[in-house]
Amino acid sequence: MAARPMSDLVPIRRALLSVSDKTGLVDFARALAARGVDLVSTGGTSRALKAAGLAVTDVSDVTGFPEIMDGRVKTLHPGVHGGLLADRDTPAHMAALASHDIAPIDLLVVNLYPFEATVASQADDATVIENIDIGGPAMIRAAAKNHSGVAVVVEPGDYSAILDELAAHDGATTLATRRRLAGKAYARTAAYDAAIGGWFAERGEEAAPEYRAFGGRLAQALRYGENPHQEAAFYRTGEARPGVATARQVQGKELSYNNINDTDAAFECVAEFDPADAPAVVIVKHANPCGAARGASLSEAYRKALACDPVSAFGGIVALNRPFDGETAEEIAKLFTEVVIAPEADEAALAVMAGKKNLRLLLTGGLPDPAAAGTMVRTVAGGLLVQDRDAKRLEAGDLKVVTKRAPSEREMADLRFAFTIAKHVKSNAIVYARDGATVGIGAGQMSRVDSSRIAAQKAEDAARAAGLPEPLTRGSAVASDAFFPFADGLLAAAKAGATAVIQPGGSVRDDEVIAAADEAGLAMVFTGMRHFRH
């Protein structure tokens, strides 16, 4: 049987409003009432509308049953769902409405209990659970299913569009608008349920629940993705973690897909360093640190980080673990930089950056906790890869000296610094560090020995550009994100001048690698912990 065509223009004569977020509610309802629309409402929404002098029918008068259980049960009733689900073009449906004295509902306005915001506020479990909406999603899904005759609005941002539509079509909505709103409504309830499911999954005992869902809300439609021929958009999940998704953009051009990805990588890396211990700066290019350092001041840390690879730093992302200051801003302004991200900024820094109108400056209000649990998701063909965030941090008790010579105090400090940075470098990762700064980074190579050589070559190039007599890898500490499967990668590091090595260990050839380190006079420690980053 051929599908029955849907009606295009449907007049709005009766609207049900039940909202948690009351932004713009009264003005919207007043505009509907001015068009002769009958208003039906629930609980606090009804009280707000009546207080504004509007005539409102309580939903309990529609259902013939009072709201009970602190409002948990109020709209789950045929008097509501019949009015939402009746197909206006099916005579039997309309007869059923008439026989049961149910009036059709032409417009549903519902925004849900603030579950995501409640979770983000770190409320207790009882409060979080109480903010799981039941009746709201049920009504939204009913109205969206029946969009042939019902318009559904799930956020205040659509109020003006509805009013414009009514003005343009003599109090009616078009099928195109109802279809668009229905799609948005289902996406909203899907994201809402995903947030709820995720909250329960994080508290459950199952490492891999049978079902997982993930959702978000559009933060920005991007000009394009990694390349101009790819469509892209940026969505927020509602997680309160300080970073690019929650930051305030003070100035600069719109962030691109690559800007967002790289800025996240930079800020997560710099957050590894407690601002109470020392200022730290990380410079990222193409999601890899190309320089990182601690210093006596942010400006000193920036200069040390930049010295690691000034060529790659051009057009990079700079992340700071302390409030941005004017002196550091003067240094950063000397080189083309895409984004600066910091917890805060003083007036001097803002004044300097104002002269770089295209530079994006993001302020986050804090640092993400590198040890906090979280979930990471990546798509593959036909599926999702889900894992915990790599929140494991190196503790003193994790370190095991495996060579005849133990690292000196200075070497040990640089080893720990280098291994922390290696955690944020694409595998295979090799990081040379000296005096609290990276001096050579090899990233993303298929062979670990190639990463060692590339990092050493970059150090030589940087030394030549700076007019230094030798590269800073001489006397450095070197970190590997995973074990050396052969001694060749370690020997390449020794050739570059490294005197101490940190690596997870665990290779079947560990004994050979340890023997090679001893023969080269290297100190080496095992961490027992790998930090692959693909």
C-alpha positions as CSV (number, residue, x, y, z in Angstrom):
1,M,0.0,0.0,0.0
2,A,1.4,3.4,-0.9
3,A,2.5,5.7,1.9
4,R,-0.1,8.3,2.8
5,P,1.3,11.9,2.2
6,M,1.7,14.0,5.3
7,S,-0.1,17.3,5.7
8,D,2.1,20.3,5.2
9,L,0.5,23.2,7.1
10,V,-0.9,22.3,10.6
11,P,-2.4,25.1,12.7
12,I,-1.3,25.3,16.4
13,R,-4.4,25.5,18.5
14,R,-3.2,23.8,21.7
15,A,0.3,23.7,23.3
16,L,1.7,21.8,26.2
17,L,4.6,23.4,28.0
18,S,6.7,21.7,30.6
19,V,10.2,23.0,31.0
20,S,13.1,22.9,33.4
21,D,15.0,25.8,31.7
22,K,12.5,28.7,31.8
23,T,14.6,31.0,29.7
24,G,12.3,33.0,27.4
25,L,9.3,30.9,28.5
26,V,6.9,33.7,29.5
27,D,7.5,35.8,26.3
28,F,7.1,32.7,24.2
29,A,3.9,31.6,25.9
30,R,2.5,35.2,25.8
31,A,3.1,35.2,22.0
32,L,1.3,31.9,21.6
33,A,-1.6,33.1,23.7
34,A,-1.9,36.2,21.6
35,R,-2.5,34.0,18.6
36,G,-5.3,32.2,20.5
37,V,-3.3,29.1,21.4
38,D,-4.7,27.3,24.5
39,L,-1.9,26.7,27.0
40,V,-1.5,23.5,29.1
41,S,1.3,23.2,31.6
42,T,2.7,21.3,34.5
43,G,4.1,22.1,38.0
44,G,6.6,25.0,38.1
45,T,6.0,25.9,34.5
46,S,2.4,26.4,35.1
47,R,3.1,28.5,38.2
48,A,5.5,30.7,36.2
49,L,3.0,31.3,33.5
50,K,0.1,32.1,35.9
51,A,2.4,34.5,37.8
52,A,2.9,36.3,34.5
53,G,-0.9,36.7,34.1
54,L,-1.4,34.0,31.5
55,A,-4.4,31.7,31.4
56,V,-3.1,28.1,31.8
57,T,-4.8,24.7,32.1
58,D,-3.0,22.5,34.6
59,V,-2.1,19.0,33.2
60,S,-3.8,17.5,36.2
61,D,-7.1,19.0,34.9
62,V,-6.4,17.3,31.6
63,T,-5.6,13.9,33.1
64,G,-8.2,14.0,35.9
65,F,-5.4,12.9,38.2
66,P,-3.1,15.0,40.5
67,E,0.7,15.2,40.1
68,I,2.0,12.6,42.6
69,M,5.4,11.4,44.0
70,D,7.0,14.9,44.1
71,G,6.1,15.3,40.4
72,R,7.6,12.0,39.3
73,V,4.1,11.1,37.9
74,K,2.2,13.8,36.1
75,T,2.2,13.4,32.2
76,L,2.3,9.6,31.8
77,H,-1.4,9.4,31.0
78,P,-3.6,8.8,27.9
79,G,-5.0,12.3,28.2
80,V,-1.5,13.6,27.3
81,H,-0.1,10.9,25.1
82,G,-3.3,10.4,23.2
83,G,-3.3,14.1,22.4
84,L,0.3,13.8,21.2
85,L,0.1,10.5,19.3
86,A,-3.2,10.7,17.5
87,D,-2.8,10.8,13.7
88,R,-4.9,13.7,12.5
89,D,-5.4,12.0,9.1
90,T,-6.6,8.7,10.5
91,P,-10.4,8.8,11.2
92,A,-10.2,6.0,13.8
93,H,-7.6,7.9,15.8
94,M,-9.7,11.1,15.8
95,A,-12.8,9.0,16.8
96,A,-10.8,7.6,19.7
97,L,-9.9,11.1,20.8
98,A,-13.6,12.2,20.7
99,S,-14.9,9.1,22.5
100,H,-12.4,9.6,25.3
101,D,-12.8,13.4,25.5
102,I,-9.1,13.9,24.6
103,A,-8.1,17.1,22.9
104,P,-5.2,17.1,20.3
105,I,-1.9,18.7,21.2
106,D,-0.3,20.6,18.3
107,L,2.8,21.9,20.0
108,L,4.9,20.3,22.7
109,V,7.5,22.4,24.5
110,V,9.7,20.4,26.8
111,N,13.3,20.7,27.9
112,L,14.6,18.0,30.2
113,Y,15.6,17.9,33.8
114,P,19.3,19.1,33.9
115,F,20.9,15.7,34.3
116,E,24.2,16.6,32.6
117,A,24.6,19.8,34.6
118,T,23.8,18.0,37.8
119,V,26.5,15.4,37.1
120,A,29.0,18.2,36.1
121,S,28.3,19.9,39.5
122,Q,29.5,16.7,41.2
123,A,26.2,16.3,43.1
124,D,25.6,13.2,45.2
125,D,24.1,10.1,43.6
126,A,20.6,10.7,45.0
127,T,20.5,14.2,43.5
128,V,21.8,12.9,40.1
129,I,19.2,10.1,40.0
130,E,16.4,12.6,40.9
131,N,17.4,14.6,37.8
132,I,16.7,11.7,35.4
133,D,13.7,12.8,33.5
134,I,11.0,10.2,32.7
135,G,7.9,11.9,31.5
136,G,9.8,14.5,29.4
137,P,11.6,12.0,27.1
138,A,8.4,10.0,26.7
139,M,6.4,13.1,25.6
140,I,9.2,14.3,23.3
141,R,9.5,10.9,21.5
142,A,5.7,10.7,21.1
143,A,5.5,14.2,19.6
144,A,8.5,13.6,17.3
145,K,7.0,10.3,16.1
146,N,3.8,12.1,15.3
147,H,5.5,15.1,13.6
148,S,3.0,14.8,10.8
149,G,0.7,16.8,13.0
150,V,2.8,17.9,16.1
151,A,5.7,20.3,16.4
152,V,8.1,19.6,19.3
153,V,10.5,22.1,20.8
154,V,13.3,20.9,23.1
155,E,15.2,24.1,23.8
156,P,14.5,27.8,24.2
157,G,16.8,28.6,21.2
158,D,14.0,27.4,18.9
159,Y,11.2,29.7,20.3
160,S,11.9,32.5,17.8
161,A,11.9,30.1,14.8
162,I,8.5,28.8,15.8
163,L,7.1,32.3,16.2
164,D,8.5,33.3,12.9
165,E,6.9,30.2,11.3
166,L,3.5,31.0,12.8
167,A,3.7,34.6,11.6
168,A,4.6,33.4,8.1
169,H,1.9,30.8,7.8
170,D,-1.1,32.3,9.7
171,G,-0.6,30.3,12.9
172,A,0.6,27.0,11.3
173,T,3.8,25.1,11.1
174,T,5.2,23.5,8.0
175,L,6.1,19.8,7.6
176,A,9.7,20.7,6.9
177,T,10.0,22.5,10.2
178,R,8.2,19.8,12.1
179,R,10.5,17.2,10.5
180,R,13.6,19.2,11.4
181,L,12.4,19.6,15.0
182,A,11.6,15.9,15.3
183,G,15.1,14.9,14.2
184,K,16.5,17.3,16.8
185,A,14.2,16.0,19.5
186,Y,15.3,12.4,18.9
187,A,19.0,13.4,18.9
188,R,18.4,15.3,22.2
189,T,16.8,12.3,23.9
190,A,19.5,10.1,22.6
191,A,22.3,12.3,24.0
192,Y,20.4,12.6,27.2
193,D,20.1,8.8,27.6
194,A,23.7,8.4,26.6
195,A,24.7,10.7,29.4
196,I,22.6,8.7,31.8
197,G,24.0,5.4,30.6
198,G,27.5,6.7,30.8
199,W,27.1,7.8,34.3
200,F,25.9,4.4,35.3
201,A,28.7,2.7,33.4
202,E,31.3,4.7,35.2
203,R,29.9,3.5,38.5
204,G,29.2,-0.1,37.5
205,E,31.4,-3.1,38.1
206,E,31.5,-4.2,34.4
207,A,34.6,-3.0,32.5
208,A,32.7,-3.6,29.3
209,P,28.9,-3.1,29.6
210,E,26.8,-4.8,27.0
211,Y,25.7,-1.5,25.5
212,R,27.4,1.9,25.5
213,A,26.1,5.1,24.0
214,F,27.8,8.5,23.6
215,G,26.3,11.8,22.7
216,G,27.0,15.5,22.6
217,R,25.6,18.9,21.8
218,L,26.8,21.1,18.9
219,A,29.3,23.6,20.1
220,Q,30.4,24.8,16.6
221,A,29.9,23.9,13.0
222,L,33.4,23.9,11.6
223,R,34.5,25.3,8.3
224,Y,35.9,21.8,7.4
225,G,37.7,18.9,9.0
226,E,41.3,17.8,8.8
227,N,41.1,18.8,5.1
228,P,38.9,21.2,3.2
229,H,37.0,18.5,1.5
230,Q,35.8,17.0,4.8
231,E,32.7,18.2,6.6
232,A,33.2,18.6,10.4
233,A,31.5,19.8,13.6
234,F,32.5,20.1,17.3
235,Y,30.3,18.7,20.0
236,R,30.4,19.1,23.8
237,T,29.7,16.1,25.9
238,G,28.9,18.1,29.1
239,E,32.0,16.9,30.9
240,A,33.2,19.6,33.2
241,R,36.9,18.9,32.6
242,P,38.7,22.2,32.0
243,G,40.0,22.3,28.4
244,V,39.2,23.4,24.9
245,A,35.5,22.4,25.1
246,T,34.8,24.4,28.2
247,A,37.2,27.3,27.5
248,R,36.3,31.0,26.9
249,Q,37.7,32.3,23.7
250,V,38.9,35.8,24.4
251,Q,40.0,36.7,20.9
252,G,41.0,35.4,17.5
253,K,39.6,33.6,14.5
254,E,37.2,30.7,14.7
255,L,38.9,27.5,15.9
256,S,39.4,24.9,13.2
257,Y,39.2,21.1,13.5
258,N,42.9,20.8,13.8
259,N,43.2,23.7,16.2
260,I,40.8,22.0,18.6
261,N,42.6,18.6,18.4
262,D,46.0,20.1,18.8
263,T,44.9,22.5,21.6
264,D,43.4,19.6,23.6
265,A,46.7,17.7,23.2
266,A,48.7,20.6,24.4
267,F,46.6,21.4,27.4
268,E,46.3,17.8,28.6
269,C,50.1,17.6,28.4
270,V,50.9,20.8,30.3
271,A,48.4,19.8,33.0
272,E,50.8,17.0,34.0
273,F,52.9,19.6,35.7
274,D,51.5,21.0,39.0
275,P,51.6,24.8,38.8
276,A,52.4,24.9,42.5
277,D,55.7,23.2,41.7
278,A,56.9,25.3,38.7
279,P,55.6,27.1,35.7
280,A,55.4,24.9,32.6
281,V,54.9,25.4,28.9
282,V,54.1,22.9,26.1
283,I,54.2,23.7,22.4
284,V,52.3,21.3,20.2
285,K,52.3,20.8,16.4
286,H,50.1,18.2,14.7
287,A,49.0,16.8,18.1
288,N,52.7,16.1,19.2
289,P,54.7,18.1,21.6
290,C,57.6,19.8,19.8
291,G,58.9,21.4,22.9
292,A,58.1,21.3,26.6
293,A,59.8,22.8,29.6
294,R,59.6,24.0,33.2
295,G,61.3,27.2,34.3
296,A,61.7,29.8,37.0
297,S,59.0,31.8,35.2
298,L,56.5,31.1,32.4
299,S,58.6,33.2,30.0
300,E,61.7,31.2,30.8
301,A,59.8,27.9,30.4
302,Y,58.5,29.1,27.0
303,R,62.0,30.0,25.8
304,K,63.4,26.6,26.9
305,A,60.4,24.8,25.2
306,L,60.9,26.8,22.0
307,A,64.6,26.0,21.8
308,C,63.8,22.3,21.4
309,D,62.4,22.7,17.9
310,P,61.8,26.4,16.9
311,V,61.1,25.4,13.3
312,S,58.2,23.1,14.2
313,A,56.9,25.6,16.7
314,F,56.0,28.0,13.9
315,G,52.2,28.0,13.7
316,G,51.9,25.8,16.8
317,I,49.8,25.7,19.9
318,V,51.1,27.0,23.2
319,A,49.7,25.7,26.5
320,L,50.5,27.2,29.9
321,N,49.9,25.7,33.4
322,R,49.8,29.1,35.1
323,P,48.0,32.4,34.4
324,F,49.3,34.1,31.2
325,D,51.4,37.1,31.9
326,G,52.7,40.0,29.9
327,E,56.3,39.0,29.8
328,T,55.4,35.6,28.4
329,A,53.0,37.2,25.9
330,E,55.8,39.4,24.6
331,E,57.9,36.3,24.0
332,I,55.1,34.3,22.3
333,A,54.2,37.4,20.1
334,K,57.6,37.1,18.4
335,L,56.6,33.9,16.6
336,F,53.5,33.1,14.6
337,T,51.3,31.0,16.9
338,E,47.8,29.6,16.2
339,V,46.4,29.2,19.7
340,V,47.4,30.0,23.3
341,I,45.5,28.2,26.1
342,A,45.9,29.0,29.8
343,P,44.0,28.9,33.0
344,E,43.8,32.7,33.2
345,A,45.5,35.8,31.8
346,D,46.4,39.2,33.3
347,E,45.7,42.6,31.7
348,A,49.2,42.9,30.3
349,A,49.0,39.6,28.5
350,L,45.6,40.5,27.1
351,A,46.9,43.8,25.8
352,V,49.9,42.2,24.0
353,M,47.7,39.5,22.5
354,A,45.2,42.1,21.3
355,G,47.8,43.1,18.8
356,K,47.7,39.6,17.3
357,K,44.1,39.7,16.2
358,N,44.1,36.3,14.5
359,L,45.7,34.5,17.4
360,R,43.1,32.5,19.3
361,L,43.4,33.0,23.1
362,L,41.5,30.5,25.3
363,L,41.1,30.8,29.0
364,T,39.8,27.7,30.9
365,G,39.5,28.8,34.5
366,G,41.6,25.8,35.7
367,L,43.6,22.8,34.7
368,P,42.3,19.3,34.0
369,D,43.3,16.6,36.6
370,P,45.7,14.3,34.8
371,A,44.9,11.5,37.3
372,A,41.1,11.8,36.9
373,A,39.2,8.9,35.4
374,G,37.6,9.4,32.0
375,T,36.5,7.7,28.8
376,M,38.0,8.0,25.3
377,V,36.1,6.9,22.2
378,R,37.4,6.4,18.7
379,T,35.4,5.2,15.6
380,V,36.4,2.3,13.4
381,A,34.5,0.9,10.5
382,G,31.3,-0.5,11.9
383,G,32.2,0.1,15.6
384,L,33.6,2.1,18.4
385,L,36.8,1.6,20.4
386,V,36.3,2.7,24.0
387,Q,39.0,2.9,26.7
388,D,39.8,4.7,29.9
389,R,41.9,7.9,29.7
390,D,45.6,7.2,30.3
391,A,45.5,8.6,33.8
392,K,48.3,6.5,35.2
393,R,51.1,8.7,36.6
394,L,54.7,7.8,37.4
395,E,55.3,7.3,41.1
396,A,58.7,6.9,42.8
397,G,57.9,3.3,43.8
398,D,57.4,2.4,40.1
399,L,61.1,3.0,39.2
400,K,63.5,0.1,39.2
401,V,67.2,0.7,38.5
402,V,68.4,-2.2,36.3
403,T,71.9,-1.1,35.4
404,K,75.2,-1.1,37.3
405,R,75.1,2.6,37.5
406,A,72.1,4.4,39.1
407,P,71.0,7.8,37.8
408,S,72.2,10.9,39.5
409,E,69.6,13.2,41.1
410,R,69.7,15.5,38.1
411,E,69.4,12.6,35.7
412,M,66.4,11.1,37.7
413,A,64.6,14.5,37.5
414,D,65.1,14.6,33.8
415,L,64.1,11.0,33.3
416,R,60.8,11.6,35.1
417,F,60.2,14.8,33.0
418,A,61.0,13.0,29.7
419,F,58.8,10.1,30.5
420,T,55.9,12.4,31.4
421,I,56.2,14.1,28.0
422,A,56.6,10.8,26.2
423,K,53.1,9.8,27.4
424,H,51.7,12.6,25.1
425,V,53.9,11.9,22.1
426,K,52.6,9.6,19.3
427,S,54.2,6.2,19.3
428,N,56.9,5.2,18.8
429,A,58.0,8.0,21.1
430,I,61.5,9.0,22.1
431,V,62.0,12.1,24.2
432,Y,65.4,13.6,25.2
433,A,65.3,16.0,28.2
434,R,67.9,18.1,30.0
435,D,67.5,20.5,32.9
436,G,63.7,20.3,32.9
437,A,63.2,20.8,29.1
438,T,62.9,18.6,26.1
439,V,65.9,18.9,23.8
440,G,64.8,16.3,21.2
441,I,61.6,14.6,20.3
442,G,61.0,11.7,17.9
443,A,57.3,10.9,17.2
444,G,55.1,8.5,15.3
445,Q,57.7,6.4,13.7
446,M,57.3,2.7,12.7
447,S,60.7,1.9,14.2
448,R,61.8,3.0,17.7
449,V,65.4,3.4,16.5
450,D,64.1,5.8,13.8
451,S,62.5,7.9,16.5
452,S,65.8,8.0,18.4
453,R,67.7,9.1,15.4
454,I,65.1,11.7,14.3
455,A,65.0,13.2,17.8
456,A,68.8,13.4,17.8
457,Q,68.8,15.0,14.4
458,K,66.3,17.6,15.5
459,A,68.5,18.4,18.5
460,E,71.5,18.9,16.2
461,D,69.5,21.2,13.9
462,A,68.3,23.3,16.9
463,A,71.8,23.6,18.3
464,R,73.1,24.7,14.9
465,A,70.4,27.3,14.6
466,A,71.1,28.6,18.1
467,G,74.9,28.7,17.5
468,L,75.6,26.1,20.2
469,P,78.8,24.1,20.0
470,E,77.0,20.8,20.5
471,P,73.4,19.6,20.7
472,L,71.7,19.6,24.2
473,T,71.2,15.8,23.9
474,R,74.8,15.6,25.2
475,G,74.3,14.8,28.9
476,S,70.6,14.4,28.5
477,A,68.1,11.8,29.8
478,V,66.0,9.9,27.3
479,A,62.6,8.3,27.6
480,S,60.9,5.6,25.5
481,D,57.1,5.2,25.7
482,A,57.5,1.4,25.3
483,F,60.3,-1.1,25.7
484,F,63.3,-1.3,23.5
485,P,62.8,-4.5,21.6
486,F,66.5,-4.5,20.6
487,A,69.5,-2.6,21.8
488,D,69.8,-0.5,18.6
489,G,67.4,2.2,19.7
490,L,69.1,2.6,23.1
491,L,72.6,2.7,21.4
492,A,71.3,5.4,19.0
493,A,70.3,7.4,22.1
494,A,73.8,6.8,23.6
495,K,75.4,8.0,20.4
496,A,73.3,11.2,20.6
497,G,74.9,11.8,24.1
498,A,72.2,10.5,26.5
499,T,73.6,9.3,29.8
500,A,70.4,7.9,31.3
501,V,67.4,6.0,30.0
502,I,63.9,5.4,31.2
503,Q,61.6,2.8,29.6
504,P,58.9,0.4,30.7
505,G,60.9,-2.8,30.2
506,G,59.3,-6.1,29.5
507,S,61.0,-7.2,26.3
508,V,62.2,-10.8,25.9
509,R,65.6,-9.1,25.2
510,D,65.7,-6.9,28.3
511,D,68.9,-8.7,29.4
512,E,70.6,-7.8,26.1
513,V,69.4,-4.2,26.3
514,I,70.6,-3.9,29.9
515,A,74.0,-5.3,29.0
516,A,74.3,-2.8,26.2
517,A,73.4,0.0,28.6
518,D,76.0,-1.1,31.1
519,E,78.7,-1.4,28.3
520,A,77.8,2.2,27.2
521,G,78.0,3.5,30.8
522,L,74.3,4.4,30.8
523,A,72.1,4.5,33.9
524,M,68.7,2.9,33.1
525,V,65.4,2.5,35.0
526,F,62.3,0.5,34.2
527,T,58.9,1.8,35.0
528,G,56.8,-1.3,34.3
529,M,54.3,1.0,32.6
530,R,53.8,1.7,28.9
531,H,52.4,4.8,27.4
532,F,51.4,4.0,23.8
533,R,49.6,6.9,22.1
534,H,48.2,6.1,18.6
